């Protein structure tokens, strides 16, 4: 998911490693009390890759009374739809539900439907900004942080070599430069000699990387959500136009939408040479590109740094085994387990203690040419200086922009200008 991060000195947000907000929460009286030894079956709903498969086996080996039934959605959107529909129905949610950071603001609107997870056993466990997003105004912690998503650039060294570009990851980091223009310009050099291979997978992924570098992409306040009208949001409009110019005019995009079958299949066919790469994406790439050689990761990111994604575990109050579910969720999100999850799937820890662990910083990834991914992602985490404000409407507005980008880059049904005009109307319809 993840230079060395020294506790109390540097964090994934470029902030001090202050004790997490949950340390001042009112403790949940039963939080530290272990459940009984009665036999229980716990369902755990996640999405994409959390790196928990081996951890489930480890937990049940030491807790023979517990049976874990994993439920994995293919995408965050699918998980979100399931979560909110069953929350509204009052039944049907898993004992533990994973939440993606972009819809956490919506989750916090119904925090009363989640178990208060506060307790001395987890006080100070997370980066303060990670815990703050899951803490109610009256101090209840309703979600345990899993990972964060500091971003590097993953690339195909074999395709770089064929196009006459450097392949060594340190040289690649220099060649990528420091700005988005640098990244696009190197892409133009690549495409000119690539024989039809695109520079990146799709425009919307690039949009996400750039939005994560804006403190207030869609809302003008960090205390309450005051939406910025899309037709007056010049930074976002400029971003949209520059990305689509690179994608369509300069032909840098493979015109693929992430998580769709053609995107998944493209890894085996070498359709693109680079992609923005938060830590959790490492496991996705390895899974999709099984048997493909040449993937590596550069310790660089256009625009400086960015955090894409990261998740939480919640315990819905409608569950029948809340104490047992909390114990499992607390164990899965402990520093030791999160480092194991990182080794398995690249999900970079959000736990303060984990970030200074030699066990984390020494991690290398064999699939990515033995890249020191622990150190690289820790460096990338230090480069993050902005944690964007995301209000309850963030997910909806981001969806409008995603659709606008995809109408041009993926389906090619509209020009950039016409698609933007439609996006403005859809934004206004949000109310």
Secondary structure as GFF3:
##gff-version 3
##sequence-region A 1 431
A	DSSP	three_ten_helix	21	24	.	.	.	ID=ss1
A	DSSP	beta_strand	40	47	.	.	.	ID=ss2
A	DSSP	alpha_helix	53	62	.	.	.	ID=ss3
A	DSSP	beta_strand	66	73	.	.	.	ID=ss4
A	DSSP	alpha_helix	76	89	.	.	.	ID=ss5
A	DSSP	beta_strand	96	100	.	.	.	ID=ss6
A	DSSP	three_ten_helix	101	103	.	.	.	ID=ss7
A	DSSP	alpha_helix	104	108	.	.	.	ID=ss8
A	DSSP	three_ten_helix	111	113	.	.	.	ID=ss9
A	DSSP	alpha_helix	128	132	.	.	.	ID=ss10
A	DSSP	beta_strand	144	156	.	.	.	ID=ss11
A	DSSP	alpha_helix	157	162	.	.	.	ID=ss12
A	DSSP	alpha_helix	169	176	.	.	.	ID=ss13
A	DSSP	alpha_helix	180	193	.	.	.	ID=ss14
A	DSSP	beta_strand	198	200	.	.	.	ID=ss15
A	DSSP	alpha_helix	203	211	.	.	.	ID=ss16
A	DSSP	three_ten_helix	230	232	.	.	.	ID=ss17
A	DSSP	alpha_helix	234	244	.	.	.	ID=ss18
A	DSSP	pi_helix	245	249	.	.	.	ID=ss19
A	DSSP	alpha_helix	261	269	.	.	.	ID=ss20
A	DSSP	beta_strand	272	278	.	.	.	ID=ss21
A	DSSP	alpha_helix	281	288	.	.	.	ID=ss22
A	DSSP	beta_strand	295	298	.	.	.	ID=ss23
A	DSSP	beta_strand	307	314	.	.	.	ID=ss24
A	DSSP	alpha_helix	322	332	.	.	.	ID=ss25
A	DSSP	alpha_helix	335	345	.	.	.	ID=ss26
A	DSSP	beta_strand	348	349	.	.	.	ID=ss27
A	DSSP	alpha_helix	352	355	.	.	.	ID=ss28
A	DSSP	alpha_helix	358	361	.	.	.	ID=ss29
A	DSSP	alpha_helix	373	382	.	.	.	ID=ss30
A	DSSP	alpha_helix	394	409	.	.	.	ID=ss31
A	DSSP	alpha_helix	416	429	.	.	.	ID=ss32
###
